[in-house]
Amino acid sequence: MTHEVHKVVKETGGFRIVIANSATSATEENKNDIVIDGSHCGANIAPDYILPSGARGMIGNDAGIGLENAGIASLKTLGEHGIPAAAVAAMSAEIGIGQSTYDDGVISAVNEVAKEMGITAGMSAKEAADKMLAGVLKQRG
Amino acid sequence: MDERSKGDVFVDGSHCGVNVGEMTIDTGMGAMIGNDAGMGKNDGGIAALKMCDEHGIPAAAVAAMSAKIGSGMSTYEQGKISAANETAKKMGVASGMTAKEAADKMLEALAAS
C-alpha cells in the first residue's frame, strides 16, 4: 500500500532506528528495527503492521488518546509480545510525520517492556528511541 | 486505501494527517471521513482536509473522543463530525453531525454531480 522509503537515523550491532511517516509501511525489511512513525497507535497497528514486520520497538503518536484510549491500544498488544512501545503526545508532534515524532515528540504513554528499559512519560522521543535500541541490544546479550 | 477505492466515499479509522491527504488524493477517492486524532500540533490531525479541498474532494473528521481511532467501523457507527472542509460543507456536512449522516450527504452530492 504505502511504499515510502524509511530514513535510518542510527545503526548499532545489527539494529537500527528508522523513521517512517506511516506504520503501514513497516515490512520485513524492518525486522530488527526500532520504528519511529507518524501514525496513531490504535488497535490495528500492532497486529496488522508492526508484529508481522518483526520490528523490535515502536514509537508512534497518541492521537489525543481518544475514546477508550484507542489511540494507544497497540502499546499493550506489543508489550504482550515483548516489544517495547511508546507514544508521543499529539500536541508535541505533528501526526502523520515520522520526523516530527522523532524530532519534536514528547512521550505520553509507554508499555511495560519500554518502562523496564527506562522509558518514561515526559522523555523526548529521541531519548526513548536510544533507550529502546540499548534495550534490544541488551536483550540479545 | 488503493485505486480500488477510486470514487468511493471512504470512511476510515486513520487520522487525517498530511500523509493520509496525499493517499486520498493519489488514489482518487470520491470523499473521505477519518479521525481528527485530537487535532494535535499544528492541527496535524486534520491537515488532509485542506489538501483535499484543493482537489475538490469533500473530507471531514470525527472527534477522537467520539470514535476509536484505527477502527473504520467505529468512525462510521460512533463518529461525530468535528471538522469538515469547504467542499464537504457545501454538501451540507457540518460539525456535530454523525459520520453516517455526513457520509450519506457526501454520497448523495457525488451521485448528483
Contacts between the chains, C-beta under 8 A, distances in Angstrom:
chain1	res1	chain2	res2	distance
A	1	B	1	6.7
A	1	B	2	6.1
A	2	B	19	7.8
A	2	B	23	7.3
A	21	B	19	4.5
A	22	B	19	5.6
A	38	B	17	6.4
A	38	B	19	6.6
A	39	B	14	7.9
A	39	B	15	7.5
A	40	B	14	7.5
A	40	B	15	5.5
A	40	B	35	7.6
A	40	B	37	5.9
A	40	B	69	4.8
A	40	B	70	6.2
A	42	B	13	6.4
A	42	B	68	6.9
A	42	B	69	4.5
A	42	B	70	2.1
A	42	B	71	7.0
A	43	B	68	7.2
A	43	B	70	5.0
A	43	B	71	6.6
A	44	B	13	6.9
A	44	B	70	4.5
A	44	B	71	7.2
A	45	B	70	6.5
A	61	B	15	7.6
A	61	B	37	7.1
A	61	B	40	7.3
A	62	B	38	7.8
A	63	B	15	5.8
A	63	B	35	7.1
A	63	B	37	3.9
A	63	B	38	5.8
A	63	B	40	7.5
A	63	B	45	7.1
A	63	B	64	6.0
A	63	B	69	4.9
A	64	B	36	7.7
A	64	B	37	5.7
A	64	B	38	1.6
A	64	B	39	7.0
A	64	B	40	6.3
A	64	B	45	7.2
A	64	B	64	4.3
A	64	B	65	7.8
A	65	B	38	7.0
A	65	B	64	7.4
A	66	B	35	7.4
A	66	B	37	7.5
A	66	B	38	6.3
A	66	B	64	3.5
A	66	B	65	5.8
A	66	B	67	7.7
A	66	B	68	6.9
A	66	B	69	5.3
A	67	B	64	6.8
A	67	B	65	5.5
A	67	B	66	6.3
A	67	B	67	5.9
A	67	B	68	5.1
A	67	B	69	7.9
A	67	B	74	7.5
A	67	B	78	7.3
A	68	B	68	5.8
A	70	B	64	7.9
A	70	B	67	7.9
A	70	B	68	3.6
A	70	B	69	4.9
A	70	B	70	6.1
A	70	B	71	7.1
A	70	B	74	7.6
A	71	B	37	7.1
A	71	B	38	7.3
A	71	B	64	6.7
A	71	B	69	5.2
A	73	B	68	7.7
A	73	B	70	6.8
A	74	B	70	7.9
A	90	B	37	6.0
A	90	B	38	4.4
A	90	B	39	7.3
A	90	B	40	3.4
A	90	B	41	6.8
A	90	B	44	7.7
A	90	B	45	6.6
A	91	B	38	7.7
A	91	B	40	5.8
A	91	B	41	5.5
A	92	B	41	6.3
A	93	B	40	7.7
A	93	B	41	5.8
A	93	B	44	7.8
A	94	B	17	7.1
A	94	B	18	7.7
A	94	B	40	6.8
A	94	B	41	4.9
A	94	B	42	5.3
A	94	B	44	3.5
A	94	B	47	7.7
A	95	B	15	4.8
A	95	B	17	4.5
A	95	B	37	5.0
A	95	B	40	5.2
A	95	B	41	7.8
A	95	B	44	4.6
A	95	B	45	5.1
A	96	B	15	6.2
A	96	B	17	2.2
A	96	B	18	4.9
A	96	B	19	4.5
A	96	B	20	6.3
A	96	B	44	6.0
A	96	B	47	6.7
A	97	B	17	7.0
A	97	B	18	6.5
A	97	B	19	7.4
A	97	B	44	7.0
A	100	B	41	7.4
A	100	B	44	7.6
A	104	B	41	7.2
